[in-house]
Amino acid sequence: MNDWLLYLIIAAALAFAVSSWWGVRRLRVLHTRSAVREDTYHPGLEQQKVAVVLNPIKAKSAEARALIQRACLSAGWEAPLFFETTAEDPGYAQAEAALASGADVVLVGGGDGTVRVVAEKLAHTNVPMGLIPLGTGNLLARNVHLDVADLHGCIQTALFGHQRFIDTARMGIRNSRTGAASEHAFLVIAGMGMDAEVVGDTNDGLKRAVGWLAYTEAGARHLIGRRKKVSISLDDQPEQTRKIRSVLFANCGLIPGGIDFIPQAMIDDGVLDVVVMSPRSAIGWIAMYGKIMFKHKRNLPVMSYYRSGKIVIRCAEPVATQVDGDPSGEATEVTVQVEPRSLLVRVIESTGNETA
């Protein structure tokens, strides 16, 4: 690799890390628009049966358990039921058990993976989900304006707060080479290509040590790579052929690092914001990072935006995929579809009149 190219990669990684840190520090100031368009409403229940799906390996899981028990006791409610996730089951059976218990609200204590799994079971049930952010990214919690550093406040919102419906989405993947097929729900952002390669190649130890910054190190290693030819169909319209490095499907816009990746993305508008990225070199990636970080409105040839309720992408060779930061396998065909207003979530009180 030429020295100048290596310097560009290092500079891009450093700029992204510094800018992301700056974004986190200013998140509460910059990201003030409402993540929803309609007014929230209070459930109006004097008594609630509470079930909790809890990831016990998270650092603050014991503290969260104690706070939830104390809050329910103070409210005069029956003791909450706890269902702990395991290495073998990240929450599917636990969410089903919580629903079977007749819970009025299901709290989720864990990271983005646990939230995604439980949400998949709660979607279309009208049973609200309360978010207890215990992970690294806590992306859905951030996108509905919860203060992820305030564990007590999040628990109060999950138990006694308002609620509203949000969109969810599903990604179906098929690998014609292996015959494998699967379907996954997601709440924030899914993708295929380089972003999924980075997710799958991020060092777990480094992630535990420095959080979301671990993705920067993996991202620097994947900046240089070959574009892949794909066909893209939006809302069953005729296919268009593109050469891509990555395609992202966003249900909402805020990603790790406090970066408002797609400011216009709304979590309840019934469509997904699709970003097709096709840079040829490190210079193209740097240009895209600059556009995102500094919110430039000028269009870039290597970065295209679309809005669609359904997206189908086909490619000749398998491409890595991810859902909400979890690897979901390689695919030669991906079908992504939004499910409007399918999940009820407890949130802080707000009105649809809030703007950016």
Secondary structure as UniProt FT lines:
FT   HELIX           3..25
FT   HELIX           27..30
FT   STRAND          50..54
FT   TURN            56..57
FT   TURN            59..60
FT   HELIX           61..74
FT   TURN            75..76
FT   STRAND          81..84
FT   HELIX           92..100
FT   TURN            101..102
FT   STRAND          105..110
FT   HELIX           112..122
FT   TURN            123..124
FT   STRAND          129..133
FT   HELIX           139..143
FT   TURN            144..145
FT   TURN            148..149
FT   HELIX           151..160
FT   STRAND          162..174
FT   TURN            176..178
FT   STRAND          181..186
FT   STRAND          189..193
FT   HELIX           194..201
FT   HELIX           204..210
FT   HELIX           211..213
FT   HELIX           214..221
FT   STRAND          228..234
FT   TURN            235..236
FT   STRAND          240..244
FT   STRAND          246..250
FT   STRAND          254..255
FT   TURN            256..258
FT   STRAND          259..260
FT   TURN            263..264
FT   TURN            267..268
FT   STRAND          272..277
FT   HELIX           282..294
FT   TURN            301..302
FT   STRAND          303..308
FT   STRAND          310..323
FT   TURN            324..325
FT   STRAND          326..347
FT   TURN            352..353
//
